[in-house]
C-alpha cells in the first residue's frame, strides 16, 4: 500500500500543513513529540498525560488514531485539502472515515 499524505491549506490564512493518513510511525517511535512538532498542542498535552498515566501503554492506541485526530483538528480549524500524494482523495476519506473538504480555486 502506498503511503498517503494530504496537503491542507487554510483559505483565510494561507497556512499550509501536511498530514499523513493511517498508522502513525512517528507516534510509535517518538510518543507525543510529533504532535509537539506539528504545533498540535491540545493532542500533545493529552497524549503526554495519557502516556505518563498509562506508563506508555496509551501509545499503543495513539499510534493508530493520532493522524485521524490531527486531520479532524485541521478540518475544524478551516483547513481544506489542496492536494494528496497518491491522487486518491476518496480512498483517503474512506480510510479515516471523514469527508475531507477540498480547496476550490476560488477560495
One Martini backbone bead per residue (centre of mass of N, CA, C, O) as a GRO file, in nm:
protein
  107
    1UNK     BB    1   0.097   0.035   0.020
    2UNK     BB    2   0.058   0.360   0.002
    3UNK     BB    3   0.168   0.656   0.101
    4UNK     BB    4  -0.030   0.911   0.265
    5UNK     BB    5  -0.065   1.262   0.180
    6UNK     BB    6  -0.201   1.571   0.294
    7UNK     BB    7  -0.258   1.891   0.168
    8UNK     BB    8  -0.317   2.177   0.356
    9UNK     BB    9  -0.534   2.476   0.346
   10UNK     BB   10  -0.591   2.799   0.459
   11UNK     BB   11  -0.788   3.039   0.308
   12UNK     BB   12  -0.740   3.276   0.524
   13UNK     BB   13  -0.403   3.227   0.588
   14UNK     BB   14  -0.227   3.026   0.394
   15UNK     BB   15  -0.178   2.782   0.552
   16UNK     BB   16   0.039   2.493   0.563
   17UNK     BB   17  -0.037   2.136   0.583
   18UNK     BB   18   0.084   1.808   0.661
   19UNK     BB   19  -0.098   1.487   0.639
   20UNK     BB   20  -0.110   1.183   0.741
   21UNK     BB   21  -0.236   0.854   0.666
   22UNK     BB   22  -0.289   0.658   0.932
   23UNK     BB   23  -0.038   0.521   1.055
   24UNK     BB   24   0.192   0.621   1.327
   25UNK     BB   25   0.527   0.603   1.335
   26UNK     BB   26   0.606   0.851   1.508
   27UNK     BB   27   0.444   0.772   1.760
   28UNK     BB   28   0.577   0.500   1.805
   29UNK     BB   29   0.876   0.630   1.837
   30UNK     BB   30   0.794   0.945   1.991
   31UNK     BB   31   0.510   0.988   2.074
   32UNK     BB   32   0.428   1.329   2.137
   33UNK     BB   33   0.626   1.486   1.939
   34UNK     BB   34   0.464   1.524   1.674
   35UNK     BB   35   0.260   1.723   1.801
   36UNK     BB   36   0.467   1.937   1.871
   37UNK     BB   37   0.585   1.982   1.575
   38UNK     BB   38   0.272   2.054   1.477
   39UNK     BB   39   0.129   2.238   1.694
   40UNK     BB   40  -0.055   2.016   1.869
   41UNK     BB   41  -0.125   2.087   2.182
   42UNK     BB   42  -0.367   1.926   2.273
   43UNK     BB   43  -0.252   1.635   2.194
   44UNK     BB   44   0.013   1.657   2.342
   45UNK     BB   45  -0.109   1.672   2.627
   46UNK     BB   46  -0.284   1.421   2.620
   47UNK     BB   47  -0.060   1.220   2.549
   48UNK     BB   48   0.129   1.274   2.782
   49UNK     BB   49  -0.066   1.204   3.008
   50UNK     BB   50  -0.139   0.916   2.909
   51UNK     BB   51   0.152   0.804   2.910
   52UNK     BB   52   0.210   0.847   3.209
   53UNK     BB   53  -0.035   0.698   3.337
   54UNK     BB   54   0.022   0.423   3.142
   55UNK     BB   55   0.331   0.376   3.094
   56UNK     BB   56   0.290   0.395   2.752
   57UNK     BB   57   0.027   0.234   2.648
   58UNK     BB   58  -0.122   0.463   2.486
   59UNK     BB   59   0.054   0.438   2.227
   60UNK     BB   60  -0.106   0.191   2.108
   61UNK     BB   61  -0.341   0.384   2.026
   62UNK     BB   62  -0.221   0.650   1.897
   63UNK     BB   63  -0.084   0.515   1.643
   64UNK     BB   64  -0.383   0.469   1.509
   65UNK     BB   65  -0.530   0.783   1.565
   66UNK     BB   66  -0.369   1.054   1.531
   67UNK     BB   67  -0.401   1.138   1.230
   68UNK     BB   68  -0.708   1.174   1.249
   69UNK     BB   69  -0.706   1.390   1.469
   70UNK     BB   70  -0.542   1.597   1.308
   71UNK     BB   71  -0.735   1.626   1.066
   72UNK     BB   72  -0.982   1.712   1.229
   73UNK     BB   73  -0.854   1.973   1.339
   74UNK     BB   74  -0.797   2.107   1.068
   75UNK     BB   75  -1.090   2.117   0.970
   76UNK     BB   76  -1.193   2.281   1.223
   77UNK     BB   77  -0.986   2.531   1.130
   78UNK     BB   78  -1.040   2.543   0.792
   79UNK     BB   79  -0.912   2.331   0.639
   80UNK     BB   80  -0.807   2.230   0.305
   81UNK     BB   81  -0.764   2.031   0.044
   82UNK     BB   82  -0.513   2.053  -0.208
   83UNK     BB   83  -0.356   1.767  -0.183
   84UNK     BB   84  -0.240   1.434  -0.292
   85UNK     BB   85  -0.006   1.199  -0.329
   86UNK     BB   86  -0.211   0.956  -0.472
   87UNK     BB   87  -0.485   1.076  -0.600
   88UNK     BB   88  -0.700   0.953  -0.348
   89UNK     BB   89  -0.946   1.093  -0.170
   90UNK     BB   90  -1.159   0.872  -0.128
   91UNK     BB   91  -0.974   0.670   0.017
   92UNK     BB   92  -0.891   0.859   0.249
   93UNK     BB   93  -1.175   0.913   0.356
   94UNK     BB   94  -1.242   0.616   0.417
   95UNK     BB   95  -1.003   0.555   0.611
   96UNK     BB   96  -1.099   0.798   0.824
   97UNK     BB   97  -1.419   0.870   0.811
   98UNK     BB   98  -1.407   1.137   0.625
   99UNK     BB   99  -1.489   1.440   0.493
  100UNK     BB  100  -1.288   1.612   0.269
  101UNK     BB  101  -1.224   1.922   0.214
  102UNK     BB  102  -1.194   2.118  -0.072
  103UNK     BB  103  -0.997   2.325  -0.250
  104UNK     BB  104  -1.077   2.597  -0.415
  105UNK     BB  105  -0.977   2.829  -0.642
  106UNK     BB  106  -1.171   3.064  -0.508
  107UNK     BB  107  -1.062   3.060  -0.196
   0.00000   0.00000   0.00000
